[in-house]
Amino acid sequence: MSDRPIIDIRHAAKSYGSLEVLKDISLQVQTGQIVAIIGPSGSGKSTLLRAINDLDPLSSGEVWLDDIQVNKALPTRQYETHINSVRQNIGMVFQHFNLFPHLSVRDNITLAPKMLKGISKAEADQLAVEQLNKVGLLDRIDYYPSQLSGGQKQRVAIARALAMKPKVMLFDEATSALDPELVEEVNLVMKQLAEEHMTMIIVTHEMGFAQDVCDRVLFMDQGVVVEEGPPDVIFRNPANERTKNFLRKHLKGQH
Amino acid sequence: MGLDFSVVPAFAGVLLTGALWTIAITLSAAVLSFFGGIVFAVIALYAPLVIRYPFRLFAWLFMGTPLLLQLFLIYFGLIQIGIDLPAFVAGVIGLGLHFAVYNSDIIQSGILAVDKGQYEGARTLGLSRIQTLRKVVVPQAVRSVVPPIGNNMIALLKDSALVSVIGVAELTLSSQMAISRTFRPFEFYVAAAACYYVINLGLEAGLRRIERRIQLAR
């Protein structure tokens, strides 16, 4: 039971008409592992990430969270109930934050726990305080998203996802929309999560961060995993020509 | 015979009572039209087709026929099928549903304008479709359409004069009662117009306050 992967993607494939965006991808992630997915835009990395909580359903293949199949074929109504309970275990952080602009930071964090876990207002407030403390934004608890910087918004979005106590966190280019000087504060929060052994799957363009934090790196191109391995190998000594090309272009100016 | 406004103060009580009824019917119908508008908008966008199509017919009936006719139908017509409503209730229902249909159109556009990321943000937390609509999408949609809905509410206030024809003693009917006693239509219609104007100022001030509060909460 200890070596059952927390996330198990089996032969994932997806196409839009004749365009194949994912071609037979399999990926196992163990509890506590941190996996980076890198690759050029249009390579399918975000689609793969979004398939994990069935936000972008696969055309074929299976996604498992522990012992539950995420993308189970069910009648609409049963599927709704099923996917909603599955998603409570999978936190997701988006490029554009997707905070709720009409709610305060506190309510952004407590909305889902209050509605889905039946906790009291006091417990919810306690939860908001805990999570905001973690991301260093306790003093912003009564602010609205429009009053925050991009980096702060993303940290609140992370706190919101963590408040559901997920088993896995997915990051979809979490720092791509941020001004360069705001990237670090979000990276720090993600590093801290890594130190707490949160299982994370991170789609990123930040090779330096991937190298520092991740246990494994997947390089995707044109819907397939071209190469995967420990960051030292992928970044310093990639075997595949496409990986080399991509890294050469990407690391220019970063190192 | 010249104009003589000195007859008006003697009927101040009648006009004031009428004004209070106008305010009561406007506010009641406004609340009905607001929440009705939200419900209609959600039906129009998300309900299964078997509900959506009859609803469209119903919406078309309310948009495509005169409000006056609708009031007659609700007040006089429904009695024939055993629904005998007090005039005030019939007036609130008529005005409220009529403007709910207009509000629904506006709220629909507000719902469609909510960013797709908002749905994704809510759904990935595990919220259901309905919870997402109720807690995330509709509140934002309603906030973004408060100004045009406010305009509808001002139109509603003015159209509330129509319920005088089914015997609600609101401002217009009250001024007519004063006229029938004094034969001074000009003075009392002007007096009634002044009352509408003042009520309108109050309504606009209220709407502005709501708009400002909503802007703060964004």
Interface residues (C-beta under 8 A of the other chain):
Chain A: N53 L55 E80 N84 S85 V86 R87 Q88 I90 G91 M92 F94 H96 F97 N98 L99 F100 P101 H102 L111 A112 M115 L116 Y144 S146 A157 R160 A161 M164
Chain B: D115 G117 Q118 E120 G121 A122 R123 T124 L125 G126 L127 S128 R129 Q131 K135 V136 P139 Q140 R143 A217 R218
